[in-house]
Amino acid sequence: MLRVIVNSTPLIALCNIGRLDLLQKVYGRIVIPQAVFDEVTEKDDSACRQIKQRPDWIEIEQISDNSQKQMYRAKLHDGEVEVMILAQEPPTADLLIIDDNAAKKTAKFLGLHVTGTLGVLLKAKRMGLVEEIAPLIEDLCKNGFYVDETVKAMALKQASENP
């Protein structure tokens, strides 16, 4: 089974459009660090309520060495830092789901495999779980999720949905 570690933004974004289920359908189980759980559940919103229910397919893990956090603090938030650390602890992660560009660059620099929320939508479409990603991207944008127009066009092209 793949070890997939997810950051806060993808959880919140997918909860906001009522599609948190895609993470389970695409990956089976996911792992979130304690800091991500704390970030997502600090506001009483849809994401908070869904994650607080602790679905059995979401595993919350603690990082084993807090001293490593200092190496990442300059440009990453606490949840992103714990995602990076947890991904490198045994058993190492097969995939990280992160949307922040600085966090993605850091993960790639560390040799980790990364995708984002749009990557999850693309994979869901390829698996036949959704018919189109364009309406989902629109819903994400309506709920405050920023998608660069160039990135949006690339995702729609990859999904064979002409913008």
C-alpha positions, 0 to 999 in steps of 0.5 A, a space after each residue: 500500500 502506498 504511504 501518502 502524506 497530505 498537508 492542510 491545504 488539500 484537505 481543506 480545499 477538498 472538504 470545502 467542495 465536498 470531495 474529501 472522499 476523493 483522497 480515500 478513493 484514489 489512495 485508500 489511506 492517507 497520513 497527516 502529521 499532528 501539526 496538520 491535524 491541529 491546523 485543520 481543526 483550529 477553525 470550526 468549519 467543514 474541514 474541521 468537522 470532517 477531520 475531527 470525526 477521524 475517518 478510519 482511512 486518515 491516520 494521524 502520526 507524530 514526527 519522532 524528532 522535533 529538533 529537525 523542525 529548525 532546519 525548515 522553519 525559514 520558509 515553511 509552516 508547521 504543518 508543511 515542516 512536519 509533512 517533510 520530516 514525516 515523509 523521510 522517517 521510516 517507512 518513507 513516503 511514496 507521495 506528498 500532497 502539498 499545494 504551497 510552491 515553496 513546500 513543493 520545491 523543498 520536497 522535490 529538493 529532498 527527492 520526495 514525490 509530490 502532487 497537489 490538489 489538482 493532481 488528485 483531481 487529475 488522478 481521480 478523473 483518470 480512474 473514472 471517479 469524476 467525469 470532469 475536473 473543470 467544475 471542481 476547479 471552479 468550485 475550488 476557486 469559488 471557495 478561495 483556492 487560488 489556481 494560476 490560469 496557466 496551471 489551470 489550462 495545463 490541468 484541463 489539457 491533461 484531463 482532455 478538457 479544453 479550456 
